Amino acid sequence: MSYEETYPPDIEIERVHEILKPIFSNLKLSEVLFLYHGSYNVYKVKDKYIFRFPDKHFRNLKGKEMISNEIYVLNSLMEHVNFKIPDPIFVSTKMEELYIGYERIEGISLSQCITDMTKNQKLSVAAQIGKILSELHSESIVSKLFPKSTFSMESFKLHWYNWSEKIKEVVFPILSETQKNWIKNLFQRYLRNGANFNFKPCITHCDFDTSNIIINPFNFQIQGIIDFEETKLYDPSIDLLFYAQGKKFMNQLFKNYEDNEYEDLKERMQFFYNKMGLNYLVFGIENNINDMIKFGISLLIKRME
């Protein structure tokens, strides 16, 4: 279970009800259901709509930018992809009530059902993921969404160098020497290999995992993809981190993924996968969230293993 699936909301259901009553005049409190809390507090409303309210740390200009970026991406992508994505119907960029809302895509997240699936069902889903990512990562979509690309490989590499320095400053004080050395080696391998900075940037979801893939639980067909707030021009390898589903799943995914070969992406994929716990540690330490720090440590240990 991910941290987001156990993290309680930081905007109360009564406040959500109050904000949404002008939209749904007869809305009952019982028709508002909390689902999960990551970058957004996510609520299901009237069993038909999804409303997402930024985490308290993003109920500011950052949250406004997140919503604006997601609306641009969703509205732009909708015309160019064959898989279903949210259609933002309800939007508020008022600082006191930031939210984005859309009709719920029917189904459940892949994370909720993957452990109950047969091997063949999992392989079918892997093939579908490969085809969806082929479409999302295609060069034609880049030119349509970002005709004037501002992506800079030099800035991208500098970002990861600066991030490694930040981890030393913020995270290292609470780690063992073994953990520090493992992280140093992780970043050194990544930053010193020039091949890791020779990719063609594409439209990446940047949070493409089993929690954001909506599945029909009866026929295991992918119904849609959600949560595009982090979508941008980036390294495609960040969307392909399905190691937890096993080698056969990964092999099937790559059989259906058109633009890149696994061997070309492998080292970059391993870097992005292995550094995941550090995201939670940095945010948890900077915002004094003890449960997030504990989760980050446990994820770091798993990756080290």
Residue pairs with C-beta under 8 A, 6 or more apart in sequence:
2 111
2 211
3 280
3 291
3 292
3 295
4 36
4 37
4 38
4 211
5 36
5 111
5 211
7 36
7 37
7 38
7 291
7 292
8 37
9 34
9 37
9 41
10 37
10 41
10 55
10 56
11 41
11 53
11 56
13 29
13 32
13 34
13 43
14 29
16 32
16 41
16 43
16 51
16 53
17 27
17 29
17 32
19 53
19 92
19 97
19 99
20 27
20 32
20 45
20 51
21 27
23 90
23 101
24 31
24 45
24 46
27 45
27 46
31 45
31 46
31 47
32 43
32 44
32 45
33 43
33 44
33 45
34 41
34 42
34 43
35 42
35 43
35 44
35 50
36 42
36 211
37 55
38 55
38 227
39 54
39 55
39 58
39 66
39 229
39 230
40 52
40 53
40 54
40 55
40 227
40 229
41 52
41 53
41 54
41 55
42 50
42 51
42 52
43 50
43 51
43 52
43 53
44 50
44 104
45 51
45 101
47 104
48 103
48 104
49 89
49 90
49 101
49 102
49 103
49 104
50 86
50 101
50 102
50 103
50 104
50 226
51 90
51 99
51 100
51 101
52 99
52 100
52 101
53 59
53 98
53 99
54 62
54 63
54 66
54 67
54 98
54 99
55 63
57 287
58 66
59 95
59 98
60 95
63 98
64 93
64 95
64 98
66 229
67 91
67 93
67 98
67 99
67 100
67 229
68 93
69 229
69 231
69 232
70 88
70 100
70 228
70 229
70 231
71 88
71 91
71 100
73 145
73 228
73 231
74 85
74 86
74 87
74 88
74 228
75 88
76 144
76 145
77 85
77 136
77 141
77 145
77 203
77 228
78 85
78 87
80 140
80 141
80 144
80 145
81 135
81 136
81 141
82 135
83 132
83 135
83 222
83 224
83 225
84 105
84 223
84 224
84 225
85 224
85 225
85 226
85 228
86 102
86 103
86 105
86 224
86 226
86 228
87 102
87 103
88 100
88 101
88 102
89 101
89 102
89 103
90 99
90 100
90 101
90 102
91 99
91 100
91 101
92 98
92 99
105 214
105 223
105 224
105 226
106 214
106 216
106 223
107 214
107 215
107 216
107 217
107 223
107 224
108 214
108 215
108 217
109 210
109 211
109 212
109 213
109 214
109 215
110 125
110 210
110 211
110 213
110 214
110 215
110 222
111 209
111 210
111 211
112 217
113 215
113 217
113 220
114 122
114 125
114 210
114 245
117 125
117 220
119 248
121 220
122 245
122 248
122 249
123 248
123 249
123 252
124 220
125 213
125 215
125 220
125 222
126 242
126 245
126 248
126 249
126 250
126 252
126 253
126 256
127 252
127 253
127 255
127 256
128 221
128 222
128 256
129 213
129 222
129 242
129 253
129 256
130 252
130 253
130 254
130 255
130 256
130 257
131 256
131 257
132 222
132 225
133 208
133 236
133 239
133 240
133 253
133 257
134 256
134 257
134 258
134 259
135 141
136 202
136 203
136 204
136 205
136 239
137 202
137 203
137 204
137 236
137 239
137 259
137 260
138 202
138 258
138 259
139 200
139 202
139 259
141 202
141 203
142 149
142 201
142 202
142 203
142 233
145 203
146 203
146 233
149 201
149 233
150 233
151 201
151 233
151 234
153 197
156 197
156 235
157 191
157 197
160 187
160 190
160 191
161 191
164 183
164 187
164 191
166 282
167 183
167 187
167 278
167 281
167 282
170 281
170 282
170 285
170 286
171 183
171 278
171 281
171 282
171 285
172 180
172 183
174 281
174 285
174 293
174 297
175 183
179 300
179 304
182 304
183 278
186 271
186 274
186 275
189 267
189 271
190 196
190 267
190 268
190 271
193 267
195 267
196 267
196 268
196 271
199 235
199 236
199 237
199 268
201 233
201 234
201 235
201 236
202 233
202 234
202 236
202 259
203 231
203 232
203 233
204 231
204 232
204 233
204 234
204 235
204 236
204 238
204 239
205 212
205 225
205 227
205 228
205 230
205 231
205 239
206 230
206 231
206 232
206 234
206 238
206 239
207 227
207 229
207 230
208 225
208 238
208 239
208 240
208 241
209 241
209 242
210 242
210 245
211 227
212 225
212 226
212 227
213 222
213 225
214 222
214 223
214 224
214 225
214 226
215 221
215 222
215 223
216 222
216 223
235 268
235 272
236 259
236 260
236 265
237 260
237 265
237 268
237 269
237 272
238 269
238 272
240 253
240 257
240 265
240 269
241 269
241 272
241 273
242 249
242 250
242 253
243 250
243 273
250 262
254 261
254 262
273 303
274 303
275 303
276 299
276 303
277 295
277 296
277 297
277 298
277 299
277 300
277 301
277 302
277 303
278 296
278 300
279 296
280 292
280 293
280 295
280 296
280 299
281 292
281 293
281 296
281 297
281 300
283 289
283 292
284 290
284 291
284 292
284 293
284 295
284 296
285 293
